Amino acid sequence: MLYYEHKEYMKRENINMNRIGVVGSINTDIVCKTDVLPKVGETVIGNEFMISFGGKGANEAVACARLGASTNLLACAGDDMFSKNAIAHLQEEGVHITAIKQIKNTNGGIANITIANNNNSIIVVPGANSSLDVNYIKKYTSRIKECSIVGGQFEIPVDAILLVSRICRDNNIKFVLNPSPIKDYPIELFDNSTYVIVNEIEVCEIKGYNKKKPLDVLKQYPDKLIMTKGADGVYFSDGKEVINIPAINVKVVDTTGAGDTFLGSFMVAINNGLNTRDALTFANICAGLKTTKLGAQTGMPKLAEVKKYIKANKINLDIKF
């Protein structure tokens, strides 16, 4: 097993305890753009093709780093060319990669993405991501404890994420769960989470959901359960009412990675002291700006770009980080 280490990082006095942690996948995105999604057995002509860096864990870590946050990524990668390039890219983006473990004789994760009419369909082959198990988390617990907020999702084994949530609970670290791609998970994982971010499909799996009154479930988990709804923005309850924060009006080019940008930027905002509403407003802007560019990570906005948008559109949001 190979490990990437930064000597400067390993000096304990330099570790920032206000760090953000992300536990999740590293993938290579193989992207095709076309005018229409092919039916079973059908071949269509595409318009564009690209290979880019992805994986929900890596995406969220890059989203945080681009916004100026000191970010640990806990992940597993293969020893193939795609994995090596992905790790090098993460390092270039400023993500701390000391907890990325390379698995010998294993391919990294792959996401096959087809984009048509501003929507996407994705097939994920986990590869080395499946090696991010409970034993890995135990080995890198110290990297989690360096953080004040940690995010996780389901492109890695759920039992590993459950252990992360317990570590966060026991050490007073905020934990943000994005149960995507949706699968069965223990209620303890939900209970251990400070925030749970779901889309309109994933919210159906939340205890108490009623399809006749889909927003009422948010009232049961005020300032905890957050539902994103694409162009309709984001919904949450402040304990008194359900609030909708509209999406920003932009020309959409590629929605891939927008949800990961949302989660990463939300963690950055919360970690810098913003309340839930302001943090969601900030995350909405970041996710919206991401959709204006192609590529999950390459399209993510930097902090200066976000601040410029806030100022130009006279949005009442005080960003002091």
Backbone torsions as a table, in degrees:
resi	resn	phi	psi	omega
1	MET	NA	135.2	-177.3
2	LEU	-106.2	145.5	-178.4
3	TYR	-131.8	141.0	176.7
4	TYR	-97.1	128.6	-177.3
5	GLU	-130.5	141.4	170.7
6	HIS	-107.5	120.5	-179.3
7	LYS	-63.2	-41.9	-179.5
8	GLU	-62.0	-40.2	-178.2
9	TYR	-63.0	-35.3	-174.0
10	MET	-73.0	-9.3	174.6
11	LYS	-73.3	111.3	-169.8
12	ARG	-58.4	-31.9	-176.8
13	GLU	-67.9	-14.9	-178.2
14	ASN	-93.3	-4.6	-176.1
15	ILE	-77.4	127.3	-179.0
16	ASN	-89.4	115.2	-177.0
17	MET	-73.4	-4.8	175.9
18	ASN	-94.9	26.8	-175.0
19	ARG	-78.3	153.1	174.2
20	ILE	-99.0	140.8	176.4
21	GLY	-116.3	143.2	174.3
22	VAL	-129.8	128.3	176.4
23	VAL	-113.6	117.3	-176.6
24	GLY	176.7	-161.4	-169.2
25	SER	-90.1	155.4	167.4
26	ILE	-121.0	122.0	178.9
27	ASN	-128.4	162.1	165.6
28	THR	-106.3	126.7	-179.4
29	ASP	-91.1	125.0	173.8
30	ILE	-106.9	108.1	-166.0
31	VAL	-112.7	132.0	172.3
32	CYS	-122.4	133.0	173.9
33	LYS	-106.7	134.2	-178.7
34	THR	-146.0	166.6	179.6
35	ASP	-81.6	-22.8	-177.3
36	VAL	-148.3	138.6	177.3
37	LEU	-71.4	132.6	-178.4
38	PRO	-69.6	143.7	172.9
39	LYS	-79.8	170.8	178.5
40	VAL	-59.3	126.6	178.8
41	GLY	82.4	-0.9	-176.7
42	GLU	-99.4	144.7	173.5
43	THR	-112.6	130.8	176.6
44	VAL	-124.1	160.5	178.0
45	ILE	-90.0	129.2	178.5
46	GLY	-90.4	166.7	-179.2
47	ASN	-103.3	-36.4	-177.2
48	GLU	-142.9	153.8	175.8
49	PHE	-139.6	139.5	176.7
50	MET	-154.2	154.2	172.3
51	ILE	-113.8	124.3	-176.7
52	SER	-138.9	171.7	-177.9
53	PHE	-86.1	137.8	-178.4
54	GLY	-153.3	-152.1	-171.5
55	GLY	95.7	130.7	-173.8
56	LYS	-60.3	-38.2	178.6
57	GLY	-65.9	-50.3	179.9
58	ALA	-62.8	-40.7	178.8
59	ASN	-58.6	-48.5	-178.4
60	GLU	-63.8	-38.6	179.4
61	ALA	-65.1	-42.8	178.1
62	VAL	-65.6	-40.0	177.6
63	ALA	-57.4	-43.3	178.6
64	CYS	-65.8	-47.4	-176.7
65	ALA	-63.5	-39.6	179.1
66	ARG	-64.7	-22.5	177.8
67	LEU	-93.6	10.4	173.3
68	GLY	92.0	7.7	-177.1
69	ALA	-87.4	139.1	171.8
70	SER	-73.2	119.7	-166.1
71	THR	-132.5	125.1	171.5
72	ASN	-91.6	132.1	170.7
73	LEU	-110.8	121.4	174.1
74	LEU	-102.1	114.9	-172.5
75	ALA	-161.2	166.0	174.0
76	CYS	-118.8	142.5	179.5
77	ALA	-132.4	163.8	176.0
78	GLY	-86.0	-170.8	175.9
79	ASP	-113.1	19.8	178.0
80	ASP	-84.7	173.2	-178.0
81	MET	-60.5	-42.4	-179.6
82	PHE	-58.8	-44.6	-178.6
83	SER	-65.0	-44.2	-180.0
84	LYS	-61.6	-40.8	178.2
85	ASN	-66.5	-38.7	-179.8
86	ALA	-64.2	-42.0	179.4
87	ILE	-65.6	-42.4	178.6
88	ALA	-61.8	-39.5	179.2
89	HIS	-65.3	-42.7	178.4
90	LEU	-59.4	-40.5	178.1
91	GLN	-64.2	-41.1	178.2
92	GLU	-63.7	-32.5	179.5
93	GLU	-78.1	-7.1	178.0
94	GLY	92.6	10.0	177.3
95	VAL	-77.8	137.5	176.6
96	HIS	-75.0	120.9	-170.9
97	ILE	-111.6	14.8	-176.4
98	THR	-66.2	-19.5	-179.9
99	ALA	-102.5	13.3	174.1
100	ILE	-86.0	122.1	-178.9
101	LYS	-105.5	127.0	176.2
102	GLN	-91.0	131.4	179.6
103	ILE	-100.4	122.4	-177.7
104	LYS	-65.5	147.3	175.4
105	ASN	55.9	35.5	-178.7
106	THR	-136.0	139.1	174.3
107	ASN	-80.9	149.9	174.0
108	GLY	-75.5	172.3	179.5
109	GLY	-68.5	147.7	179.5
110	ILE	-127.8	137.4	172.3
111	ALA	-120.7	120.0	178.2
112	ASN	-95.5	110.4	-170.4
113	ILE	-115.9	129.3	173.4
114	THR	-115.7	127.1	-178.5
115	ILE	-113.0	127.4	177.9
116	ALA	-147.6	127.9	177.5
117	ASN	54.1	45.7	175.6
118	ASN	67.0	11.2	174.2
119	ASN	-118.3	163.9	179.7
120	ASN	-137.8	152.5	170.2
121	SER	-124.1	141.1	-169.6
122	ILE	-135.0	134.4	169.4
123	ILE	-114.6	124.8	-178.1
124	VAL	-110.8	128.6	172.2
125	VAL	-107.9	110.0	-168.5
126	PRO	-60.5	-40.4	-177.3
127	GLY	56.3	-129.8	-176.0
128	ALA	-63.8	-19.5	-179.8
129	ASN	-59.2	-26.6	179.6
130	SER	-67.0	-15.8	-179.4
131	SER	-83.2	-5.2	177.6
132	LEU	-80.2	83.9	-173.5
133	ASP	-111.4	-171.4	-178.7
134	VAL	-61.1	-40.4	179.8
135	ASN	-62.9	-38.3	176.5
136	TYR	-62.2	-46.2	-179.0
137	ILE	-61.0	-40.9	178.8
138	LYS	-61.6	-38.8	-179.5
139	LYS	-66.9	-34.4	-173.8
140	TYR	-111.3	25.4	178.3
141	THR	-56.8	-35.8	-179.1
142	SER	-61.2	-31.5	178.8
143	ARG	-69.9	-31.2	176.5
144	ILE	-71.3	-42.6	-177.3
145	LYS	-68.2	-13.4	175.1
146	GLU	-75.2	-11.3	-170.7
147	CYS	-104.0	156.7	174.4
148	SER	-104.0	-12.6	174.1
149	ILE	-150.6	140.6	-176.2
150	VAL	-135.2	140.3	177.1
151	GLY	-118.4	148.8	178.1
152	GLY	-148.4	158.9	-179.0
153	GLN	-144.8	-171.1	-168.4
154	PHE	-110.1	26.8	170.7
155	GLU	-88.1	8.8	175.0
156	ILE	-132.0	167.3	-177.9
157	PRO	-56.1	135.8	-175.9
158	VAL	-65.3	-34.5	-178.4
159	ASP	-64.8	-28.8	175.6
160	ALA	-69.0	-42.5	178.0
161	ILE	-65.0	-37.1	177.7
162	LEU	-61.0	-43.7	178.2
163	LEU	-63.3	-40.8	177.0
164	VAL	-58.3	-44.1	-179.1
165	SER	-62.9	-35.2	177.9
166	ARG	-68.3	-41.5	177.9
167	ILE	-61.4	-43.3	179.3
168	CYS	-64.7	-45.6	178.7
169	ARG	-58.0	-44.8	-175.2
170	ASP	-76.1	-14.9	-177.7
171	ASN	-118.5	18.7	176.3
172	ASN	55.8	41.3	177.4
173	ILE	-106.9	130.0	177.5
174	LYS	-64.1	138.5	178.8
175	PHE	-124.9	128.5	-178.6
176	VAL	-112.6	118.6	-178.9
177	LEU	-103.7	129.9	170.2
178	ASN	-118.3	95.0	-175.7
179	PRO	-74.4	70.5	-176.2
180	SER	-142.3	137.2	-5.6
181	PRO	-65.1	141.7	-170.3
182	ILE	-61.5	137.2	175.0
183	LYS	-157.5	168.9	177.5
184	ASP	-64.2	138.5	176.7
185	TYR	-148.8	153.6	-175.9
186	PRO	-67.8	144.3	-179.7
187	ILE	-60.5	-25.8	178.5
188	GLU	-59.4	-35.8	-179.5
189	LEU	-64.1	-42.9	175.5
190	PHE	-62.2	-46.2	-177.6
191	ASP	-63.3	-35.2	-178.7
192	ASN	-74.6	-14.0	-174.2
193	SER	-82.0	139.2	173.0
194	THR	-76.9	-40.7	177.0
195	TYR	-135.0	144.5	174.1
196	VAL	-126.3	119.4	-177.4
197	ILE	-109.0	119.9	-177.6
198	VAL	-130.0	160.2	170.6
199	ASN	-97.3	-176.2	-173.6
200	GLU	-69.4	-15.8	174.7
201	ILE	-86.6	-45.9	-177.4
202	GLU	-66.7	-28.8	-178.4
203	VAL	-63.9	-23.3	-179.9
204	CYS	-62.9	-21.6	-177.9
205	GLU	-90.3	-2.6	-178.4
206	ILE	-79.2	135.4	179.4
207	LYS	-58.0	129.5	179.6
208	GLY	98.4	-2.4	-179.4
209	TYR	-68.5	136.3	177.4
210	ASN	-127.4	115.8	-174.1
211	LYS	-65.1	-21.3	177.2
212	LYS	-77.0	-28.3	177.2
213	LYS	-133.3	71.1	-170.6
214	PRO	-62.1	-26.1	-178.2
215	LEU	-82.6	-15.3	-177.6
216	ASP	-63.8	-26.7	180.0
217	VAL	-62.9	-27.5	178.8
218	LEU	-64.9	-31.6	-179.9
219	LYS	-66.9	-25.1	-179.9
220	GLN	-75.4	-19.0	-177.6
221	TYR	-133.2	64.9	-176.9
222	PRO	-62.5	139.8	180.0
223	ASP	56.9	21.5	177.1
224	LYS	-130.0	-55.8	-178.0
225	LEU	-86.8	124.5	-176.8
226	ILE	-125.0	129.8	-179.0
227	MET	-116.9	122.0	175.3
228	THR	-93.6	145.6	-176.4
229	LYS	-140.2	47.7	174.3
230	GLY	54.4	-125.0	-176.4
231	ALA	-65.3	-17.3	178.7
232	ASP	-85.0	-2.5	176.1
233	GLY	90.7	-144.2	-173.9
234	VAL	-133.6	148.1	-178.4
235	TYR	-125.5	142.3	172.4
236	PHE	-157.9	165.7	176.8
237	SER	-109.4	135.0	177.0
238	ASP	-93.6	9.6	-178.7
239	GLY	99.8	-16.3	178.8
240	LYS	-114.7	-40.0	-177.1
241	GLU	-152.3	162.8	174.0
242	VAL	-85.7	127.6	-175.9
243	ILE	-111.9	135.9	174.7
244	ASN	-108.2	127.5	173.3
245	ILE	-107.7	110.5	-173.9
246	PRO	-64.4	151.4	173.2
247	ALA	-71.2	154.4	177.6
248	ILE	-77.4	154.2	-176.8
249	ASN	-90.7	104.0	-178.9
250	VAL	-137.0	164.3	174.5
251	LYS	-83.1	113.6	-174.8
252	VAL	-79.8	129.0	176.7
253	VAL	-110.0	-43.0	-176.0
254	ASP	-156.9	119.8	-179.9
255	THR	-86.0	-6.9	-178.7
256	THR	-59.7	126.2	178.7
257	GLY	87.3	-2.6	-178.7
258	ALA	-65.1	-41.8	178.4
259	GLY	-64.6	-37.7	177.7
260	ASP	-69.3	-37.5	174.9
261	THR	-62.1	-41.8	179.1
262	PHE	-59.0	-49.6	-177.4
263	LEU	-64.6	-46.1	-179.8
264	GLY	-61.1	-45.5	-177.9
265	SER	-70.4	-31.6	174.6
266	PHE	-62.5	-44.3	178.5
267	MET	-62.5	-40.6	178.3
268	VAL	-60.4	-45.9	-178.1
269	ALA	-64.5	-46.3	178.6
270	ILE	-61.9	-41.2	-178.4
271	ASN	-66.9	-19.4	177.8
272	ASN	-101.9	16.0	169.5
273	GLY	91.4	4.7	177.9
274	LEU	-72.1	146.8	175.0
275	ASN	-73.9	173.1	-173.7
276	THR	-58.6	-45.8	-177.1
277	ARG	-62.7	-47.4	-179.4
278	ASP	-67.1	-36.9	178.7
279	ALA	-64.0	-38.3	178.4
280	LEU	-71.1	-35.2	175.6
281	THR	-62.9	-45.0	178.0
282	PHE	-61.7	-45.6	-178.9
283	ALA	-64.4	-38.1	177.3
284	ASN	-59.5	-43.3	179.6
285	ILE	-64.5	-46.7	-178.9
286	CYS	-61.0	-45.5	-179.7
287	ALA	-64.8	-39.9	178.3
288	GLY	-63.4	-43.5	179.0
289	LEU	-64.7	-34.1	177.8
290	LYS	-60.3	-39.5	-175.6
291	THR	-66.9	-11.4	-179.8
292	THR	-83.0	-4.4	-177.3
293	LYS	-131.2	152.6	-179.6
294	LEU	-82.8	141.3	176.6
295	GLY	103.8	133.5	-177.7
296	ALA	-61.4	-53.6	-178.3
297	GLN	-91.6	-40.8	-177.2
298	THR	-65.3	-21.6	-179.9
299	GLY	-90.7	-2.6	-176.6
300	MET	-72.4	139.7	-177.2
301	PRO	-76.9	153.3	171.4
302	LYS	-95.8	163.0	-172.3
303	LEU	-58.6	-40.2	-179.0
304	ALA	-60.9	-38.6	178.8
305	GLU	-65.6	-40.0	179.4
306	VAL	-66.3	-45.3	179.4
307	LYS	-62.9	-37.5	178.1
308	LYS	-62.6	-41.9	179.2
309	TYR	-65.3	-43.5	179.6
310	ILE	-59.5	-44.4	-179.4
311	LYS	-68.4	-45.1	-177.2
312	ALA	-64.0	-32.4	-177.2
313	ASN	-100.8	8.2	174.9
314	LYS	51.9	46.9	178.9
315	ILE	-83.9	132.9	-178.0
316	ASN	-78.6	81.0	-177.8
317	LEU	-145.3	114.6	-175.3
318	ASP	-91.7	102.8	-179.5
319	ILE	-101.4	114.2	-177.6
320	LYS	-112.4	19.1	178.9
321	PHE	-120.5	NA	NA
